[in-house]
Structure formats: structure tokens, C-alpha cells
Amino acid sequence: MRRRVLIPLSVMSAGLLGAMTLVGIVAFTWPLFVHASSPLLTSHGAFASWFFVCLVPLLLLVALAELRDGNLDVKTVALLAILVAVGTVLRIVGSGISGGEPLFALVILTGWSLGRGFGYLYGATVLFCSALATGFVGPWLPFQMLACAWLGFLAGCLPAVKGKRDVVVVAGFGALGAIFYGTVMDLWFWPFQVGLNSTVSFVAGDTVLANLYRFFIFDLTTSLGFDLLQAVTNVVLIVAFGRAVTGALDRTARGAAFGANATFGSPEPLR
């Protein structure tokens, strides 16, 4: 598989992505650090709404920063739109199959082929658009967008390798990425969805390590099976179609000449 980084991150974009990452870490982990009597623990839905309100403008600022710096042009935006449409179709096809969604393999391959900046934008955008198309809209959506954006970004950070080992590297990341995404999303709803009398329930005001231990047991006993199924799905799809997908993206990149600067020479005199 060939790898080309089409959208190098500018300083401003890197700073905005860092800000979004910090906001996301806080959004996923804040229940671990609040007091047991905090009113925030009873208003998770409202918090998710505010998180969405913060996330979307930051994503738009990243896109505007890339447009300003010339790293994102009309052809790149068109490619992003096409890939979002393909990903939305895959999400529709895979909806209702817990642990068997093909969309995540495409996000990983896109991040690997087109770079971490493009992978970040694609992961967030395709989750948003596919949620609108499938009706899977709720307080979980901004968390899904950010987790999928992290998946695309991390795929773009994979080291370049030569020969056929690239398939092994990307497929291995596909397996780990499925577990990462599932674990992060479990962390979002675990403090609010597990019964208060369960041995794996979140205990407000308890130590961080104690709650993380309960979360580990909860994830291991309830969700790991679905995450492993998604890991197998990612590996199979990447091994089977990875070269074809990345080859098509590479040919598109070379044909569209992303990032090429137009030059104008002096016109030849008329004869």
C-alpha cells in the first residue's frame, strides 16, 4: 500500500487539534474527578450538547486554517465529500451489526493514505453525516465524532514501512483501533448507564484508580467481545481491500495534483 500525506498540518491547525484533544479528554473523563454531590452528574445530556457546540466550531476553524494555508483546496474538499458519501453508505450497510461496521476500516485506510490532518477531519465528518443519514443522532454523537477523528489521526501517524509489511502494520492498527474506539465510547456512557448496585458501577467521589478498575472489569465482561469482532472485521477488510483502496486514493492524489502550485510563463509571440 502506498502512503501519501496530502494535508500537512499547519501550526494553527496543530494547535486547534490539540485544543480539541484536550476538550475531548475532559469530556470523556470528567466524571472521574468530580465530587459525589456534583450536579453535573445528573446533567450528562446537557453537557453533551455543550460539547457538541464546542466541537463543531473547532472543526470548522481547522478547515478554515487549512484553507488559509493552502493545505486544503477545492479538489481536496471534493475528495473529502466523496469519501464521506462512501462512508455514509458503508455506515448504512453496517448499521445494526454490532462489531461489524466496515466504515472504520475506511477511516483507517484514509488516514494512512492521506495523512493525519485529513484523517482527523474525515473521521469527524463522516460520523456526523452518517449519523444524520441513519438517524443515530443523540448525546453520543459528538463523542463518536471525536473518537473516530482520533482513529483517523492516529492512522496517519503510523510509521512508513517498505514492502508488504505495510499491510501488517495497518491491519494491526485496525485491530487495536477497534478496541480503542470501543473502550473510549464505553468510558463515555459507563458512569451513567450501569446500575448503582452493580460491582462494576461508577462510584461518584471514589478514587480515580478504583473507578478505572471497575471500568476495566465492566469493559472486559460486557463490551470486549463486540470490540474483538470489530477488530476482526477491520483486519479482514484491510487485508482484502487495503491495497485497492489506497491505490485508488494514490492515483486520485497524483491525478488531481493536490498541493501543486500553478505557474504562469510568458506567452509565446504570435507568428
C-alpha positions in Angstrom: 0.0 0.0 0.0 1.3 3.5 -0.8 1.2 6.3 1.6 1.0 10.0 0.8 0.4 12.8 3.2 -1.7 15.3 1.3 -2.6 17.7 4.0 0.4 18.7 6.2 -0.7 20.3 9.4 0.0 24.0 9.8 0.9 25.4 13.2 -2.5 26.8 13.7 -4.3 23.6 12.8 -2.0 21.6 15.1 -2.9 23.9 17.9 -6.6 23.6 17.2 -6.4 19.8 17.0 -4.5 19.9 20.3 -7.2 22.1 21.8 -9.9 19.7 20.6 -8.0 16.7 22.0 -7.8 18.4 25.4 -11.5 19.2 25.3 -12.2 15.6 24.3 -10.2 14.2 27.1 -12.0 16.3 29.6 -15.4 15.4 28.1 -14.7 11.7 28.4 -13.1 11.6 31.8 -14.6 14.5 33.9 -16.9 12.2 36.0 -13.8 10.6 37.5 -12.8 13.8 39.1 -16.0 15.4 40.4 -17.4 15.3 43.9 -20.2 12.8 44.6 -22.7 15.6 45.2 -21.9 17.5 41.9 -25.0 18.5 39.9 -23.0 17.7 36.8 -23.6 14.0 37.3 -27.3 14.5 36.7 -26.9 16.6 33.6 -24.8 14.5 31.2 -27.2 15.1 28.3 -26.8 18.9 28.7 -23.1 18.5 28.9 -23.1 16.5 25.7 -25.0 19.3 23.9 -22.5 21.9 25.0 -19.6 19.6 24.0 -21.1 19.4 20.5 -21.5 23.2 20.4 -17.8 23.5 21.2 -16.6 20.7 18.9 -18.2 21.8 15.6 -16.8 25.3 15.6 -13.3 24.0 16.3 -13.6 21.6 13.4 -14.7 24.5 11.2 -11.7 26.5 12.4 -9.3 23.7 11.5 -10.8 23.6 8.0 -10.5 27.4 7.6 -6.9 27.3 8.9 -6.1 24.7 6.3 -7.8 26.6 3.6 -5.9 29.8 4.5 -2.6 28.0 4.5 -3.3 26.3 1.2 -3.2 22.8 2.6 -6.9 22.3 1.8 -8.1 23.3 -1.6 -11.2 22.7 -3.7 -10.0 19.4 -5.0 -9.3 18.1 -1.5 -12.7 19.2 -0.3 -14.3 17.4 -3.2 -12.4 14.2 -2.3 -13.4 14.6 1.3 -17.1 14.9 0.2 -16.8 11.8 -2.0 -15.2 9.7 0.8 -17.9 11.0 3.3 -20.6 9.8 0.8 -18.9 6.4 0.5 -18.5 6.1 4.3 -22.2 7.0 4.8 -23.2 4.2 2.5 -21.0 1.8 4.4 -22.5 3.0 7.7 -26.0 2.4 6.4 -25.0 -1.1 5.2 -23.3 -1.9 8.5 -25.9 -0.4 10.8 -27.4 -2.8 13.3 -24.3 -5.1 13.0 -22.6 -4.7 16.4 -18.9 -5.0 15.9 -19.1 -5.5 12.2 -19.2 -1.9 10.7 -17.0 -1.6 7.6 -16.8 2.2 8.0 -13.9 2.1 10.5 -11.7 0.2 8.1 -12.2 3.0 5.5 -11.4 5.7 8.1 -8.1 3.9 9.0 -7.1 3.4 5.3 -7.9 7.1 4.5 -5.9 8.4 7.4 -3.0 6.1 6.5 -3.1 7.2 2.8 -3.9 10.9 3.0 -2.3 11.9 6.3 -3.3 12.6 9.9 -4.9 16.0 9.2 -7.2 14.6 6.5 -7.8 11.5 8.6 -8.9 13.7 11.6 -11.3 15.8 9.5 -12.7 12.7 7.7 -13.3 10.7 10.9 -15.3 13.5 12.5 -17.2 14.5 9.3 -18.2 11.0 8.2 -19.5 10.1 11.6 -21.6 13.3 11.7 -23.0 12.8 8.2 -23.6 9.1 8.5 -25.5 9.7 11.8 -27.8 12.1 10.1 -28.4 9.6 7.3 -29.1 6.6 9.7 -30.9 8.5 12.4 -28.3 7.6 15.0 -28.4 11.2 16.4 -28.2 11.6 20.2 -25.9 12.8 23.0 -23.4 10.2 22.0 -22.8 11.8 18.6 -20.1 14.3 19.5 -18.2 11.7 21.4 -18.4 9.3 18.4 -17.2 12.1 16.1 -14.1 12.8 18.3 -13.3 9.1 18.8 -13.4 8.4 15.1 -11.4 11.6 14.4 -8.7 10.3 16.8 -8.8 7.0 14.9 -8.2 8.7 11.5 -5.5 10.9 13.0 -3.6 8.0 14.7 -3.7 6.0 11.4 -2.0 8.9 9.7 0.7 8.8 12.4 1.7 5.2 11.6 5.4 4.9 10.6 6.1 4.3 6.9 7.3 0.8 6.1 8.5 -0.8 2.9 7.3 -3.8 1.1 4.3 -5.9 2.1 4.9 -5.1 5.8 2.7 -2.0 5.4 -0.4 -4.3 5.3 0.6 -5.9 8.5 1.2 -2.5 10.2 -2.2 -1.1 9.1 -4.1 -4.3 9.8 -2.5 -4.5 13.2 -3.5 -0.9 13.9 -7.0 -1.8 12.6 -7.3 -4.4 15.4 -6.0 -2.1 18.1 -8.1 0.8 16.8 -11.3 -1.2 17.1 -10.5 -1.9 20.8 -9.5 1.8 21.3 -12.7 3.1 19.8 -14.9 0.7 21.7 -13.2 1.4 25.0 -13.3 5.1 24.6 -17.0 5.0 23.8 -17.7 2.8 26.8 -16.0 5.3 29.0 -18.4 7.9 27.8 -21.6 6.2 28.9 -20.4 3.9 31.7 -20.7 6.4 34.6 -24.4 7.0 33.7 -25.7 3.7 32.4 -24.6 1.0 34.8 -26.8 0.3 37.8 -25.8 1.8 41.1 -25.8 -1.5 42.9 -23.5 -3.3 40.4 -20.0 -4.3 41.3 -18.8 -2.6 38.1 -20.7 0.6 38.6 -19.2 4.0 38.7 -18.9 5.4 42.2 -19.0 9.2 42.3 -16.3 10.7 44.5 -14.3 7.4 44.8 -10.6 7.5 43.7 -9.8 7.5 40.1 -7.9 4.2 40.2 -10.8 2.5 41.9 -13.3 3.7 39.3 -10.9 2.8 36.5 -10.6 -0.7 37.9 -14.4 -1.1 37.9 -14.5 0.3 34.3 -11.8 -2.2 33.2 -13.9 -5.1 34.6 -17.1 -3.7 33.0 -15.4 -3.3 29.6 -13.8 -6.7 29.8 -17.1 -8.5 30.7 -19.6 -6.6 28.6 -18.1 -5.0 25.6 -14.8 -6.6 24.7 -16.5 -9.3 22.6 -18.0 -6.7 20.3 -14.7 -4.8 20.1 -12.9 -8.0 19.1 -15.5 -8.7 16.4 -14.9 -5.2 15.1 -11.1 -5.8 15.2 -11.5 -8.9 13.1 -13.7 -7.0 10.7 -11.1 -4.3 10.3 -8.3 -6.7 9.8 -10.2 -8.8 7.2 -11.3 -5.7 5.2 -7.8 -4.0 5.3 -6.1 -7.2 4.2 -8.6 -7.9 1.5 -9.2 -4.4 0.1 -6.4 -2.2 1.6 -4.2 -2.2 -1.5 -7.1 -1.5 -3.8 -8.4 1.4 -1.7 -5.0 3.0 -1.0 -4.1 2.5 -4.6 -7.2 4.3 -5.8 -6.5 7.2 -3.3 -2.9 7.4 -4.5 -4.0 7.6 -8.2 -6.6 10.2 -7.3 -3.9 12.2 -5.5 -1.5 12.0 -8.4 -4.1 12.8 -11.0 -5.5 15.8 -9.1 -2.1 17.1 -8.2 -3.1 18.2 -4.7 -0.9 20.9 -3.4 0.6 21.8 -6.8 1.3 25.4 -7.3 0.2 26.9 -10.6 2.9 28.7 -12.6 2.4 31.0 -15.5 5.0 31.6 -18.1 5.3 34.4 -20.7 3.0 33.9 -23.7 4.7 33.0 -26.9 4.6 35.7 -29.6 2.2 35.3 -32.4 3.6 34.3 -35.7 
